[in-house]
Amino acid sequence: MNKEQKAQVIEELSSKFEASAYFYIADASGLSVAQTNEFRRKCFEAGIDYKVYKNTLIQKALERANIASDELSGVLKGFSGVLFTTEEAASKPAKIIKDFRQKDDKPAMKAAYIDSGVFVGDNNLTAMTQLKTKNELIGDIVGLLQSPAKNVVSALTSGGSKLAGILQTLSEKSE
């Protein structure tokens, strides 16, 4: 790969990093060609862009996109593939990796960059599979906020009917 090709890859990769605040770096070394193709296909079907790059090119693209961090630089050793995703699908790459690992111990999650948060290590994989989107979190909060109000309204309406029933019973007895 000559300098112009490297510069073009760095430019393309840095624009992807700038456009996506959600990406994973994975190690799929040791997978056979058939397994690698199956992993790529699962990523494609889920709408995830997966591609393998040289670590130096990833590092330079991260620096150009102003995302460079010591934590991300530390994982750029050996085989590195980058999975780009969107906020709505922030947990999909982790789920695909976890599902794929039911058959094999690879790919391993090296790091995840989720909305400027860096999660390093394969031990974070389970936590990444349980990520909720912003809209899901807002929905949970709204549901929690509505719950006490619904309980009060429910108690008042049921209490009102009970009170009316008691008053009616008392009035019938007095007659």
Secondary structure as GFF3:
##gff-version 3
##sequence-region A 1 175
A	DSSP	alpha_helix	3	19	.	.	.	ID=ss1
A	DSSP	beta_strand	22	27	.	.	.	ID=ss2
A	DSSP	alpha_helix	33	45	.	.	.	ID=ss3
A	DSSP	beta_strand	49	52	.	.	.	ID=ss4
A	DSSP	alpha_helix	55	64	.	.	.	ID=ss5
A	DSSP	alpha_helix	70	75	.	.	.	ID=ss6
A	DSSP	beta_strand	81	84	.	.	.	ID=ss7
A	DSSP	three_ten_helix	87	89	.	.	.	ID=ss8
A	DSSP	alpha_helix	92	100	.	.	.	ID=ss9
A	DSSP	beta_strand	108	114	.	.	.	ID=ss10
A	DSSP	beta_strand	117	120	.	.	.	ID=ss11
A	DSSP	three_ten_helix	122	124	.	.	.	ID=ss12
A	DSSP	alpha_helix	125	129	.	.	.	ID=ss13
A	DSSP	alpha_helix	134	174	.	.	.	ID=ss14
###
